[in-house]
């Protein structure tokens, strides 16, 4: 297929919910979260009316990712504690779980790992909303899923290029697409009415210094991504370890300490 120009690519990416391979519950979910005026009660009702989705949500909320192990027993309680923006990200994460596993083996594990490590770092840095950073870690590679679903053959070519060269998948993607997964993720995040902080974490997780709204949170997701790649946990499209990009003029002593602790640990911190 000929390489699409960037506007045509964006149009295809934003029409992801029209693909026949998208599960019906995900199509319904996208209709809900795209509404900028959706309320917590509407989201709670949507989850509660789908027992399978409710089970996934409660399982995720009670995992180390969100820091409430074994303490959340109802969907209403989860929605109230996490808030609208985090719940939107959580819902999308659990809803694309099967798609992630089918589209790229290891991507879900990488995403879960990033979510956990991002939350650990955010807590150490005393961020006000570590759950938001965790959601950023969970969804930072959502653009890869979108591109794989829309353009499976071309994305496989990008992965093959990354495997046989010194390119990361983010660089190899641009050989076959007018933009890479960070832009694709940002486009759908905007379409789905995600908050600007979360959109920043998705769009700029390789270049946190470009984040306009949440540079510190984005830097944490970036660091988590690099750490997980360094440990070889999961798979994000290539086996490279990207260079760590630091925000200028900031003190990274605690981040370096976290990095050394994580790297020295013989086991993942969430196992």
C-alpha positions as CSV (number, residue, x, y, z in Angstrom):
1,X,0.0,0.0,0.0
2,X,1.3,3.5,-0.8
3,X,2.3,5.6,2.1
4,X,-0.6,7.8,3.1
5,X,-0.2,11.5,3.7
6,X,-0.5,12.6,7.3
7,X,-4.1,13.8,7.1
8,X,-5.3,10.6,5.4
9,X,-3.5,8.6,8.0
10,X,-5.1,10.6,10.8
11,X,-8.6,10.0,9.2
12,X,-8.0,6.3,9.1
13,X,-6.7,6.2,12.7
14,X,-9.6,8.2,14.0
15,X,-12.1,5.8,12.3
16,X,-10.7,2.8,14.3
17,X,-14.1,2.1,15.9
18,X,-15.5,1.3,12.4
19,X,-13.2,-1.8,11.9
20,X,-15.2,-5.1,11.9
21,X,-12.5,-6.6,14.1
22,X,-13.3,-4.2,17.0
23,X,-15.4,-6.0,19.7
24,X,-18.9,-4.6,20.1
25,X,-18.3,-3.7,23.8
26,X,-15.3,-1.6,22.8
27,X,-17.3,0.2,20.1
28,X,-20.0,1.0,22.7
29,X,-17.3,2.1,25.2
30,X,-15.7,4.5,22.6
31,X,-19.1,6.0,22.1
32,X,-19.4,6.7,25.8
33,X,-15.9,8.1,26.5
34,X,-16.0,10.3,23.3
35,X,-18.8,12.3,25.0
36,X,-17.0,15.2,26.8
37,X,-20.0,15.6,29.0
38,X,-20.2,12.0,30.2
39,X,-20.7,11.7,34.0
40,X,-19.3,9.3,36.5
41,X,-22.7,7.7,37.1
42,X,-23.1,7.1,33.3
43,X,-19.7,5.4,33.2
44,X,-20.5,3.4,36.3
45,X,-23.8,2.2,34.8
46,X,-22.1,1.3,31.6
47,X,-19.6,-0.9,33.4
48,X,-22.1,-2.5,35.7
49,X,-24.3,-3.5,32.8
50,X,-21.5,-5.7,31.4
51,X,-20.5,-8.3,34.0
52,X,-17.4,-9.3,32.0
53,X,-16.2,-5.7,31.8
54,X,-17.0,-5.1,35.5
55,X,-15.0,-8.1,36.5
56,X,-12.0,-6.9,34.5
57,X,-12.3,-3.4,35.9
58,X,-12.4,-4.7,39.5
59,X,-9.5,-7.0,38.9
60,X,-7.4,-4.2,37.5
61,X,-8.3,-1.7,40.3
62,X,-7.4,-4.3,42.9
63,X,-4.0,-4.9,41.3
64,X,-0.8,-3.1,42.3
65,X,-1.3,-0.8,39.3
66,X,-3.7,1.4,41.2
67,X,-2.6,0.8,44.7
68,X,-5.9,-0.6,46.2
69,X,-5.1,-4.3,46.5
70,X,-8.1,-6.2,47.7
71,X,-9.9,-3.1,48.9
72,X,-12.4,-2.2,46.1
73,X,-15.5,-4.4,46.0
74,X,-17.9,-2.4,43.7
75,X,-17.8,-0.6,40.4
76,X,-19.3,2.5,42.0
77,X,-16.5,2.6,44.6
78,X,-13.8,2.2,42.0
79,X,-15.2,5.0,39.9
80,X,-15.5,7.4,42.8
81,X,-12.0,6.7,44.1
82,X,-10.3,6.9,40.7
83,X,-12.2,9.8,39.2
84,X,-13.5,10.3,35.6
85,X,-10.2,10.8,33.8
86,X,-8.4,7.8,35.3
87,X,-11.5,5.6,34.8
88,X,-11.6,6.5,31.2
89,X,-8.0,5.3,30.8
90,X,-8.6,2.2,32.8
91,X,-11.7,1.3,30.8
92,X,-9.8,1.6,27.5
93,X,-6.9,-0.4,28.9
94,X,-9.0,-3.4,30.0
95,X,-11.1,-3.2,26.8
96,X,-8.1,-3.4,24.5
97,X,-6.5,-6.2,26.5
98,X,-7.4,-8.9,24.1
99,X,-6.5,-6.7,21.1
100,X,-3.1,-6.0,22.5
101,X,-2.4,-9.7,23.1
102,X,-3.4,-10.6,19.6
103,X,-1.8,-7.7,17.8
104,X,1.7,-7.9,19.5
105,X,2.7,-10.6,21.9
106,X,4.2,-9.0,25.0
107,X,2.8,-5.5,24.5
108,X,0.2,-6.0,27.2
109,X,2.9,-7.2,29.7
110,X,5.0,-4.2,28.7
111,X,2.1,-1.8,29.2
112,X,1.2,-3.3,32.6
113,X,4.8,-3.1,33.7
114,X,5.0,0.6,32.7
115,X,1.8,1.3,34.6
116,X,3.2,-0.2,37.8
117,X,6.7,1.3,37.6
118,X,5.2,4.7,36.7
119,X,3.0,4.6,39.7
120,X,5.9,3.6,42.0
121,X,8.0,6.5,40.7
122,X,5.1,9.0,40.9
123,X,4.5,8.0,44.5
124,X,8.2,8.5,45.4
125,X,8.1,11.9,43.8
126,X,4.9,12.7,45.7
127,X,2.8,13.5,42.7
128,X,-0.8,14.5,43.6
129,X,-2.4,12.0,41.2
130,X,-0.1,8.9,40.8
131,X,-3.1,7.0,39.3
132,X,-3.1,9.4,36.4
133,X,0.6,8.6,35.7
134,X,-0.2,4.9,36.0
135,X,-2.9,5.3,33.4
136,X,-0.4,7.0,31.1
137,X,2.0,4.1,31.5
138,X,-0.8,1.7,30.7
139,X,-1.9,3.5,27.5
140,X,1.4,5.0,26.3
141,X,1.6,2.6,23.4
142,X,-2.1,2.6,22.4
143,X,-1.0,4.1,19.1
144,X,0.8,0.8,18.2
145,X,-2.4,-1.1,18.6
146,X,-4.3,1.4,16.4
147,X,-1.7,1.2,13.6
148,X,-1.5,-2.6,13.8
149,X,-5.3,-2.9,13.6
150,X,-5.6,-0.5,10.7
151,X,-2.5,-1.5,8.8
152,X,-1.4,-5.0,9.9
153,X,0.9,-5.7,6.8
154,X,2.7,-2.3,6.9
155,X,3.2,-2.5,10.6
156,X,4.7,-6.0,10.3
157,X,7.1,-4.5,7.8
158,X,8.0,-1.8,10.3
159,X,8.7,-4.4,12.9
160,X,10.8,-6.4,10.5
161,X,12.8,-3.3,9.7
162,X,13.4,-2.6,13.4
163,X,14.5,-6.2,13.9
164,X,17.1,-6.2,11.2
165,X,18.5,-2.7,11.7
166,X,19.6,-0.4,14.6
167,X,16.2,1.5,14.4
168,X,13.7,1.5,17.2
169,X,10.1,0.7,16.2
170,X,9.2,4.4,16.6
171,X,11.8,5.3,14.0
172,X,11.0,2.3,11.7
173,X,7.3,3.2,11.7
174,X,8.1,6.4,9.9
175,X,9.5,4.4,7.0
176,X,6.0,3.2,6.3
177,X,3.7,5.8,7.9
178,X,3.6,9.6,7.7
179,X,3.6,9.6,11.6
180,X,4.5,7.1,14.2
181,X,2.5,5.5,17.1
182,X,2.9,8.5,19.4
183,X,1.0,10.7,17.0
184,X,-1.6,8.0,16.3
185,X,-2.1,7.6,20.0
186,X,-2.5,11.3,20.5
187,X,-5.0,11.6,17.7
188,X,-7.3,9.0,19.2
189,X,-6.8,10.4,22.7
190,X,-8.0,13.8,21.5
191,X,-10.9,12.2,19.7
192,X,-11.9,10.2,22.9
193,X,-11.8,13.4,25.0
194,X,-8.9,12.3,27.1
195,X,-7.5,15.0,29.5
196,X,-4.5,16.9,28.2
197,X,-2.1,15.4,30.8
198,X,-2.9,11.9,29.6
199,X,-2.7,12.9,25.9
200,X,0.8,14.4,26.7
201,X,1.9,11.1,28.2
202,X,0.8,9.2,25.1
203,X,2.2,11.7,22.6
204,X,5.5,12.6,24.2
205,X,6.6,9.5,26.1
206,X,9.7,9.3,23.9
207,X,10.3,13.0,24.1
208,X,9.0,14.3,27.4
209,X,10.7,17.7,27.0
210,X,8.1,18.4,24.3
211,X,5.1,17.8,26.6
212,X,3.2,21.1,27.1
213,X,0.9,20.2,29.9
214,X,2.5,17.4,31.9
215,X,6.2,17.3,31.4
216,X,7.0,15.7,34.7
217,X,4.4,13.0,34.4
218,X,5.4,12.3,30.9
219,X,9.1,12.0,32.0
220,X,8.0,9.4,34.5
221,X,6.3,7.4,31.8
222,X,9.3,7.8,29.6
223,X,11.7,6.5,32.3
224,X,9.3,3.6,33.1
225,X,9.3,2.6,29.4
226,X,13.1,2.7,29.2
227,X,13.5,0.7,32.4
228,X,11.1,-2.0,31.3
229,X,12.8,-2.3,27.9
230,X,16.2,-2.5,29.7
231,X,14.9,-5.4,31.8
232,X,13.4,-7.1,28.7
233,X,10.0,-7.3,30.3
234,X,7.3,-7.8,27.7
235,X,7.7,-6.6,24.1
236,X,7.1,-3.2,22.7
237,X,7.9,-3.8,19.0
238,X,11.7,-4.1,19.1
239,X,14.5,-5.2,21.4
240,X,16.3,-1.9,21.6
241,X,16.7,0.2,24.8
242,X,16.1,3.9,23.8
243,X,18.3,6.7,25.1
244,X,16.9,8.3,28.2
245,X,15.8,11.9,27.6
246,X,15.9,14.2,30.6
247,X,14.1,17.4,31.3
248,X,16.7,20.3,31.3
249,X,17.7,21.8,34.6
250,X,15.9,19.1,36.8
251,X,17.3,17.1,39.7
252,X,17.1,13.4,38.8
253,X,18.8,11.9,41.9
254,X,15.7,10.1,43.1
255,X,14.9,8.9,39.6
256,X,18.4,7.5,39.3
257,X,18.1,5.8,42.7
258,X,14.8,4.2,41.6
259,X,16.4,3.1,38.4
260,X,19.4,1.5,40.2
261,X,17.0,-0.3,42.6
262,X,14.8,-1.5,39.9
263,X,17.7,-2.7,37.7
264,X,19.3,-4.5,40.6
265,X,16.2,-6.3,41.6
266,X,16.1,-10.0,40.5
267,X,12.3,-9.8,40.3
268,X,9.8,-7.4,39.0
269,X,8.4,-5.2,41.8
270,X,4.8,-6.3,41.1
271,X,5.4,-10.0,41.2
